[in-house]
Amino acid sequence: MAKILFSCLFLFFLSYSFSQKLTEENYKNVIFDVEFTTAGDREIKKIDSIISICHQSGYNNCETFGYLKIANIYNKNNDIKKAFYYTDLVEKKNLITSDTDLEAVFYFYTIRSLLYQKLGERVTSLKMLDEARGRIKDNPYFEYLLDWQYAGIYNEMNDKKKALKAYKNAYLKAKEFREKQDPDIRKNMNKISNSYKPIAYLAGMYLEAGKMDSAKIYIEEALRETKDIQEKGIQYITSLYAGKYYMQAGDYKKAQHHLLICKNISVYHYKSQNNREAVITDLISLYEKMGEKDSAAYYSRELLTVKQFNEAQNKVQKDILDKRKAGDEANKKEERSTLIYICAGLLVAIICIALYFFYFKKEKTENISVSPEIIAGQDNDLFEQVIMLAKENNPEFLTRFNDYCPGFSEKLLEIENFKSSEIRFCAYLYLNFSTKDIAEYTFTSVRTVQTKKYRLRKKLNIPNDMDIYLWFKTLMK
């Protein structure tokens, strides 16, 4: 009942937004307020609806924030391919410009950095952070986030000295941010909660260095400072390092308590690769120390399953990136070849003109204007995006289809007051998908699709002897 009520209130907000012109800041706040820790498909659909409104209103910053939040949700839920897809959309739609909000630019580069770090592309990941650092000035919140991400990469590279220094900087900058927080506490609640993360990470660095006394100080501070914070990300990281500390200190009961909290969060909320592997690895070590061989073996099998899934997923994304790099290199090579041919052609033309004037300077010259031929073709890249979104039954499909085929929805609405779902079905027909394809992509039966076609014919008054696909093609002529 609560979910139904929440959905109704959200739909009411969207309806109200169409009638009352809200500011871009209003929409950004709505996106920020979508609960991140428990976010899934339902929340993604809500954000996508707001993106559509922002796109129509020309609110580019809000649109950018929406795509990046969806990317971060997919990253949290361990779907790196879709996370990359939504950061790519920001680039393909040219949303990052000199006028883009600094915070949006910052999140674009830091989220991209996290994704590359997951793929083991640490050099590229560091370049993303360097790009972000070059754009910020005297902002403790951004500075602590950057130092925190730098520290994670340095730690993976086994440069413990740099990692410890970066975590210390992140810890101090996070404290500075909390002391200078904006009076509008509602606006900054998520940021304030996140700013406690460096405490646990700093404890972890001292733990790795074998400095148990220093680790104890920061673990106790982390547990004390975050005990009333409900944000799952903070609970996860604090409990993870508390579990590591108590395991090394020999207090296995406390270690088990904290690690099982982490395990629960990594299964139901933070499903990312690093989170799941980290806690399962520690549980294996803990049960081995406790002499519980069956539990250790169980988690060893689970770790293998998680690693195999992550490796397969990462391979798919790496292959995509490799193909893109190869394509970029091929394009550059083709551009260089084209440039060489153009230069050679210009050189020949200059020589010919010089000879012409030298031998025929007394003759009247003719003005020759050359008009380059412009070939207007379809946006193949956009078409491929639309087809992919259709096959995935992605909420973004109709928005991108309207970009690809402007005026389609408006023409249908002139004929009949169609629902959004009906326009979406018409778009599938316009793209010439068969009944079987539509049933497969929309997770419905062939019979259901046939019934929808029949009702659509009635609504649009399409003659029985006319092909419905042909009717939609002629609609746009």
N, C-alpha and C positions, 0 to 999 in steps of 0.2 A: 504493500500500500504506500509506504514511504517513497519507494522508487517511482511509482506511478505519479504521486503528487509532485515529486521533484521534476519529473519529465514535463508535467503539465505547466509548472511554473516556468521552466526553461522555454517551452514553446510560447508561453504568454509573453516572455521577455522578447523573444525574436519578433513576434507579431507587433509588439509595442515599438520595437526599434525601427520597424519599417515606417510606422506612422509618426514617430518622434525622432528627429534627426539627432542622434547621439554623437558625442565627440569621439575622436580616435582614442583618446585616453580612456574613455568609458569602456570601449571594446577591449582595449589592452588589459584593463583591470579584470574584465570578465574572463579573459584567457588565463591571466595569472591565477585567478581564483579557482580554476578547475583543479581539483585535488590531484596532485601528481603521483603520490605514492600508491594510490589504488587505481590509477587510471588504466583504462583498456579501450576496447572498441567503442563503447558507448560514449566515453569522453572525447574520443577522436572525432566521432560524428558531430558532436556539439561544437568542437573547435572548428571543424570544417565548415559548418553552417555560418559561423561568425566570419570565417575567412571569405566566404562568398559575399557577405554583406560589405565587408571592408573593401573587397575588390571592386564592387559596384560603386562604392563611395569614394574610391581613389585613395583609401587609407593604406599606403604602401608599408608603413612601419608596422601597423597592426597585422597586415597580411603576412609580413616577414616573421613576426613573433609567433603567429599561429602555426606556420609551417615548421618553425624551429621547435616549438613545444611538442608538436606531433612527432618530429624526429627524435626528440629526447625521450618521449614515452615509448616509442618503438625500441630505442636503445636500451632503456630500462627493462623492457620486456624481452630483450635478447633477440630482436629481429633487426639485425644490422643492415640487411639489404633494403628494407623499407626506410630505415633511419637515413641511409645515404640518399635514397630516392627523394625524400622531402628536403634535405639540404641542397640537393641538386636542383630542385624546383626553384629555390631562392635564386640560384645563379641563372637558370634558364629564363626566368621571368625578369631578370635584370633588376632585382629588388634592392641589391646592395649598390648604392650610388653615393656621391659626395653629400647628398642631402639626407641620407638614411640616418635614423636615430643611432647615437653612439652605442647604446645598450644593445640594440639589435645587431649591429656590426660585431660587437664583442661576443655575443652569444653564438653568432654564426661561426666565427673562427674557433672558439673554444669547444663547441660541440663537434665540429669537424676534426679538431685535434684529438678528442676522445675516441672518435670512430677510427681514425688512422692508428691510434695507439693500440686499439683492440686487434687490428690486423698486423701488428708488429712493425708498422711503418713509422718508426720513432723519429727519423730525420724529418719526414714530412710533418709529423705531429708537432715537433719543436718549431718548425717554420710557421705553422699556423699560430702557435702561441706568440712567436716573435712578432708576427703581423698584428696580433691583437694588442700586444704591449706597446707597439709603436703608435697606437691610436688613442691611448688613455693617458690622462694627466691627473696626478694628485687625487685619486679616487681609491680610498682604502678597500672598498668592497671588491672592485675589479682587481686590485693588486693582490689581495689575499687569494682570490680564486685562481689567478695566474700562477702565483708561487706554489699553490697547492697542486696544480696540474703539472707544473715543471718538476716538482718533487717526485710525483708518481713516476714520471718518465725516467728521471735520473735514478730512481730506486730500481726500476726494471733494467737499466743499463749497468747496474751494480756500482754506480758512482755514489757511494754512501755519504761522502763528505758534502757533495753538492745537494744531495737529497735532504740531509739534516738541516743544512743552512736554509734551504727553501721552505721546509716545514716550519722552522723557527720564524722566518719572515711572515709566513702565512698566519701563524698563531698570533703574532704581534699586530699585524694589519687587521685581522679579524676582531681583535679586542678593540682596536682603534675605531673600527666601523661601529661596533656596538655602543661605544661611548658617545659617538657623534650621530646616532641614528636619527632619522627623520621623525618629527613629532607625530606624523600620520602613521601610527603603529600598524594599522591594518594593512597598509600598502606594503610594509616591509617585513611582515611576519615570516614569510618563507625565507627571505634573505637572512634574517636574524637567526632563524633555526639552523640554516646551513653554515653560518659562521662559527658554530661550535665544533664542526668536523675536525679542524686542524689539531685540536687538543688530543684526540685519540690517535691521530696519525703520528704526532710528535712522540707520544708514549710508545707507539710501535717502533719508531726508529731507535729509541733508547733501549727497547727490549731486544732488538736485533743486535745492538752493540754490546749487550750483556750488562748494561747499567740498570740493574733492577731497582735501585733506590730512586733514580730519576724517573724511570718508567712508572713506579708506584705513585709518585707525586701527580703525574699527569693523568694516570688512569683514574685515580680518586677524584681529581678535578673534573674529568670528563663525566664520570658517573654522577657526581654532585650537581654539575651545571645542567645536565640534560635529563635529569630524572622526571621533570614535568613536561618535557617536549614529546609530543605524540608523533612527530614526523618520522616515518619508518626508516628513511635514510640515515638519520642521526642515531636512531635506536640500533640499526644494523651495525654501523661502524664502531659505535661505542662498545656494544656487546662483543663484537669480534675481537677487538684489542684487549678488552677485559678478559675474555676467554683465553687469549694467548698468554696474558700475564699470569693469570691464576694457574694455568697449566704448567708454566715454568716454575711458579712458586710452590707447586706441589699440592695446591688446593683443588683437587679434581672435581669435587662436587660443585664448587662455584664456577669452575671452567665449563663443566657440562651444562649448567644452567644458562650461562651466557651464550654458548655456542648453539644450543638448541633454539634460543630466541632468534639468532642469526639464520639458522636453517629454515625456520618457519617463515621469516621475512623473505628469504631468497626464493622460496617456493611460491609464495602467494603475492608478493609485491615487487621486490627488486630481483628480477629474474636474469639479470645480465650475467654474461660469461664469467667475469672476474669475481663477482659476488658469490656465485654458486660454487665455483672451483675452490675459492679461498676457504670457505667454511667447511666444505666436505673434507678438504685436505687436513684441516685442523682436527676435525672429528675423528679421522682415521688415526692421527697421532695420539689423540687423547685416549681412545679406546685401546690402542696398543700399550700405552703406559699403564692403563688400568687393568690390563690382562684380559680384556673382553674381546677375544679373537673373532667371535661370530659377528659382533657389531662392527669391528674393524673391517672384516671381509665384506660385509653388506655395503658399507660406505665406499670401499674400494671399487666394487662393481658399479655403484652409482656414479662415482667419479669418472670411470671409464666411459660410461654412457654419455655423461655430460660433455666430456672432452670430444668424443666422436661426433656428437651433434654440433658442437661449436666449431670444430675443424671443418666439417662439411659446409656449414653456413659461411664461415670465413673464406673458404676456398671459392665458393660461388661469387662472393663480393670481390675477392682478389682477381678472379677471372674477368669480371666486369671492368674493374679498374685497369687491368692489363690491356684489355681490348680497347678501352678508351685512350690509354696512353699510346698504343700502337696506331690507333686512328688519328690521334693528334700529330704523331710523328709523320704519318703518311701524308696528312694534310699540309704540314709544314714543308715536307719534301716537294709536294706538288706545287705549293705556292712558290718555293724557291725556283723550281723548274720553269713555272709560268713567268716569274719575274725575269729569269735569264732570257727566255724567248722574247718577252716584251722589249727588254733592253737591246737584244740583238736586232729585233725588228726596227726599233727606233734608230739604232745606229745605221742600219741599211737605209732607212728613210732619210736620215740626215745627209748621208753620202749622196744619195740620189738627188736630193734637193740642191745640194751644193754643186753637183755636176750640171744639173739643169740650169741653174743661174749662171754657171761659168760658161757653158757653151751657147746658151740661148738668152743671154741677158738683154738682147735687143728686142726679143719677142715679148708680146703681152702675156703676162702670167695669169693663170686662172686660180681663183680661190676654190680650194677643195675642202669641203667639210665632211668629216667622217662621223657618222652617228653610230655609236656602238649599239648592237642589238641587245635588247633586254628581254630575257626570257623569264616570264613570270610563271612560277610553278607553285605547286602546293607545298605547304610547310610539312615536309615528310617527317621531321622530328616530332612535331606536335601530333600528327596523325598516328605515329607509332605509340606515343604516350597515351592517346585516347583509346586505342585498341587494347593496350596493356591494362589500363584502368578498367575497361569494360570486362575483360577476361577475369580480372581479380574481383569484380563486383565492388570496386573501391568507391567510397562516398565522394571522392574527388572527381569521379567520372563525368557527371553532368556539367560541373563547372568548366572542366577542360574541354568538353564537347562543345559547349557554347562559345568557347574561345575559337575552336576549330571551325565551327559552323554558325557564325553569328546570324541572328534573325530567325533561327529554326524554332526556338521555343515561342517567340513572339507570334510567328505565323500560326502555330498550333492554337495558341491562346485566343487568337482572333476568331477561330472557328468554334472552339469549345472551351469551357473553363476547366481545363485539365488539371489534375493533381501533379505534383512533382514526380511521383512514381510512374504516372502514365506517360509523362514527357520522356522520362528515362527509358521506358519500354519502347517508345517511338524512335528514340535515338538508336537503339539496338537494331531496329528494323531499317532505319536509314543507312546504317553501316553494313547492311546486307547479311547480318548474322542469321543462320538457319534456325528453325524451331528447336532443333536438338541442341545447337550451340547455346541459344538463349537459356534453355532449361538447365544446361550444365553450368553456365557462368553465374546464373542467379539462384542456383540451388533449389529449383522447382521442378515439377514434372512436365513432361512434354504435353500432357493433357491440359495442364494449367495454362501453358503458353498458347496452345491452340484456342482455348476459351477466351484468353485476353485478345487474341487477334480478331476473333469473331465479334466481340463487343466493340473493339476499335473500329471495325468496318461499319458497324451500325452508327456509332457516334459521328464518324467522318463521312457517312453516306457514300462509301466506296462501292461501286457496282460489283456484283458477284463475279462478272466475267473479267474484271480488271485485276491484274497482279498487284498485291498490296505494296510490294517492294518498289515497283515502278511508280506507284502513286506517290510514295515519299520522295523519290528522286525528282519527280516533276514538281513537287511542292516548292522546291528551292529555285526553280528556273524562272 
